[in-house]
């Protein structure tokens, strides 16, 4: 749209201009251009195209009707300048960006959860192996020192299972003979 074609009240200008450009369009009884303005920008250099004029319609049906009529008409002019009408894709783009961000965060969360589960599983396997080794040492050499070591390893194993009881890998794990023997 040419510079300053809209005058001091862009909303009123567009409201009348749409009716004059699309005389056969069946606008609703609530047809109103709610607000209109040029896109804010720094002063443009000479010869640069004019800034876009944005308009918000009160009724979405009127907006869709104007866009449909513009597609049918194909060439719209104001004076000697061609005018193009486009829908505002901002909301759809923001929604797409938000969905992309959520998918990315969901992937990060899944990878961190799998890391935590893997670390917990490795800790349980390590404690279980230490407990079994202590049991084998006690069976091979039944001294008081080996028995205490076996009991301490079993207590570490059981306390880890108790603190990680919400963990999938720990809560479904069968307790070893040593863990059942150790009492708290």
N, C-alpha and C positions, 0 to 999 in steps of 0.2 A: 504494500500500500504506500503511495507517495507520502513524502514528509508533510506533516501538518494538514493532511487532507481531512483528518477527523475533527479539527477545530478544538475549542476549549472543553467540550464534553464528549469524549470518545464513545461512551455507552449510548448516549442518545443518537449520535451519528450512526453507529453500527446498527442500532435497532431500526432506524428508518431506511438505511442503505440495504440491509438484508431483504426488507419488504419490497424495495424497488427492484432489486436484482432478481429476486424469485417471486414474481407477482402471483403465480399460480400455486404456490406452496400453501398448504393448509396448516398455518401456525395455530398453536393452542390459544385458548382464551387468556392464559397466563403468560403469553409471550413477552419476555423482558430480557434485555441484556443487563445482567446484574452488575457487572463492572467490566471495565476495559481500560487498558493502559499499554503504553509502549514498553518494551523490554528495557530496563535501565542499563545504561552503558556510558562510557566516556564519550566526549564529542568525537564524531566520526570524521575521518579525513574527507576532503572534497572528492566527489565522484563515487564514494562508497554507497552501497545499497542502503535503503532506510532500515531502521530497526523494526523487528516484527511487532505487530499489534496483537496483544492477547485479549481475548474476551471470554467472560464466564456467563453462560446462559442460566437463567433461573430454572428452566425446565429442560431436562435431559432429552426429552422427545423433540423439542425445538432444535437442540444442538444436532441430534442425529438427522433431522429433516434437512437442516442447512447443509450438512456434510453430504447427504445423499443427493441433494439438488446440485451441489457443486460438482459432484462426480458426473452427473448427467450433463450439465452445462459444459463442462470441460474448460472453457475459456471464459474467465470473468475479468472485466476491465473496469478501471476507475479512471476516467479521463483517457490518457494515452498509456497508462501503466497496467500491466497484467497483475492480477491479484490471485494468490494461491491460498486455499483454506486447508488446514491440516488439523487432525484431532490432537489433543494433548496426550502424549504417551508417558508422561512423567509418573503417574501412579502405577501403571503397569510395570515400568522399568524399575521403580523402587521396590515393588512387590517381588519382581524377579531377582533383584539384588539381595533382598532380605532372605528369600528362599535359598539362594546360593550360599549366603553366609551361614544360615542355619545348617545346611548340609555339611559345610566345611567344619563347623564347630562340632556337629554330631560325630564326624569322622575323627576329630581330635579327641573327643571324649571317649569314643570306643577304643582308640589305640591306647590311651592312658589307662583305661580300665583293664584292658588285656595285659598291659605291662604290670599293673598292680597284682592282678591274679597270678601272672607267671611268677613274679617275685615271691608272692605268698606261697605258691605251690613249691617253689624251690626251697624256701625256708623250712616248710613242713617236711619235705623229703630229706633235707640235711639233718634236721633234728631227729627224724625217725632213724636215719642211718647211724647217727651218734648213739642213740638209745640202744639200737640193736647191737652195735659194737661193744657198748658197755655191758650188755647182758651176756654176750659171748665171752668177754673177759672174765665176768663173774663166774660163769659156768666152768670155764677152763681153769680158773684159779680163784676158789671161793674164799677170798680174804675180806676183812671188814672194809678195807680201803676200796676194793672193787665194788662191794655192795653199796657203799655210800655214793660212789661215782655213778653207779647204775641208777640209784634212786634220784640223784640230782638231774641226770639227763632225762629221766622220765618226767620229773616235775617241770623241767623247761619245756618239754614236748607238750605236756598237758596244759601248761599255762598259755603257751602260744595258741593251742587249739581253742582254749576258752576265750582269749581276747579276739581271735579271728573267727568266732562262731558264725558270723554273718557271711563269711567267705564261702563261696560255692565249693571250692576245692577242699576246705577244711571240715565243713559241717557234715559232708556225706562220707567222710573217710572213716573206715573201721579202725577202732583203737587197737593197738598192739597189746600183747599180753603184759608187757611192762607197764604201759599206761593204765591198764585196769588194776594192776597191783599197787601202783603208787596212790596213796590217799592224801588228800589235802586237809 
